[in-house]
Amino acid sequence: MATQHSRSAARLMMAPAVILLLGWMLVPLTMTLWFSFRQYLPLRGGDLGWAGFGNYVRFVTSSSFWPSVQTTLIIVGGVLIITIVLGVLLALLLDQPMWGQGIVRILVIAPFFVMPTVSALVWKNMFMDPVNGLFAHLWRLFGAEPVSWLTDMPLGSIVMIVSWQWLPFATLILLTAVQSLDSEQLEAAEMDGASKISRFGYIILPHLARAITIVVLIQTIFLLSIFAEIFVTTGGAFGTRTLTYLIYQRVLESQNVGLGSAGGVYAIILANIVAIFLMRIVGKNLDR
């Protein structure tokens, strides 16, 4: 057992890293809170004094606030559904013995390591371009009129791009869970005459419940701050402006740091509400 002296030494050695991490988190948060109560316009007079809760009221009562929240939740929900469904199917497929299994797994996981801006540019110019994109050529090959994805189906296009980036992560977590499944249970169920659908519904899916909740939690936290893909593809137009992009517009395009900081506080509150809700779900699944 660790002695009091060893525990004190461990705390002392960890203190610099803890202080650095606290400073890394608390300094930006404190500055955001401070500016959210100020009327700060860098190019239009600078700090014009105390604004109180005026920035918060103005941000939440603007006509763009609730649509941006709705758009954010739609994108998050769409990406989660696609990545979990396809992730489970890919995990089951990659668990099967096949030629070149290692290479296939690497290729499936590779998109997760592509930068969001690069991924969005590739999809925008190489796949979704209505004139020279791959999808346009395929449409013409079958005699159909090419689709202008980013203008005709902007939200669906964003969901598709982001899902492509996050599918490898979901697949990797779910594949690990599939490989930890006791094969004797499946063999016993098969010997008892259970169909593949029954084995999936009563054995495999319950076993994947914890992995699915972890995927939902981690992806949701990151997807709530989606920005790069929208900035590169639609620029927030055609109903794709998320809460994060709205904050960007208020700070950089409107040069209103106080208003944008108030929006940042709202984004932090939304992210924490969703995170607490999901962590409760994860906790219940882990306790089972």
Stockholm file with secondary structure:
# STOCKHOLM 1.0

chainA/1-288         MATQHSRSAARLMMAPAVILLLGWMLVPLTMTLWFSFRQYLPLRGGDLGWAGFGNYVRFVTSSSFWPSVQTTLIIVGGVLIITIVLGVLLALLLDQPMWGQGIVRILVIAPFFVMPTVSALVWKNMFMDPVNGLFAHLWRLFGAEPVSWLTDMPLGSIVMIVSWQWLPFATLILLTAVQSLDSEQLEAAEMDGASKISRFGYIILPHLARAITIVVLIQTIFLLSIFAEIFVTTGGAFGTRTLTYLIYQRVLESQNVGLGSAGGVYAIILANIVAIFLMRIVGKNLDR
#=GR chainA/1-288 SS CCCHHHHHHHHHHHHHHHHHHHHHHHHHHHHHHHHHTEEEETTTTEEEEECTTHHHHHHHTSTTHHHHHHHHHHHHHHHHHHHHHHHHHHHHHHTSCCTTHHHHHHHHHGGGGSCHHHHHHHIIIIISCTTTSHHHHHHHHTTCCCCCHHHHSHHHHHHHHHHHHHHHHHHHHHHHHHHTSCHHHHHHHHHTTCCHHHHIIIIIHHHTHHHHHHHHHHHHHHHTTCCHHHHHHTTTTTTTCCHHHHHHIIIIISCCHHHHHHHHHHHHHHHHHHHHHHHHHHHHHHHC
#=GC SS_cons         CCCHHHHHHHHHHHHHHHHHHHHHHHHHHHHHHHHHTEEEETTTTEEEEECTTHHHHHHHTSTTHHHHHHHHHHHHHHHHHHHHHHHHHHHHHHTSCCTTHHHHHHHHHGGGGSCHHHHHHHIIIIISCTTTSHHHHHHHHTTCCCCCHHHHSHHHHHHHHHHHHHHHHHHHHHHHHHHTSCHHHHHHHHHTTCCHHHHIIIIIHHHTHHHHHHHHHHHHHHHTTCCHHHHHHTTTTTTTCCHHHHHHIIIIISCCHHHHHHHHHHHHHHHHHHHHHHHHHHHHHHHC
//
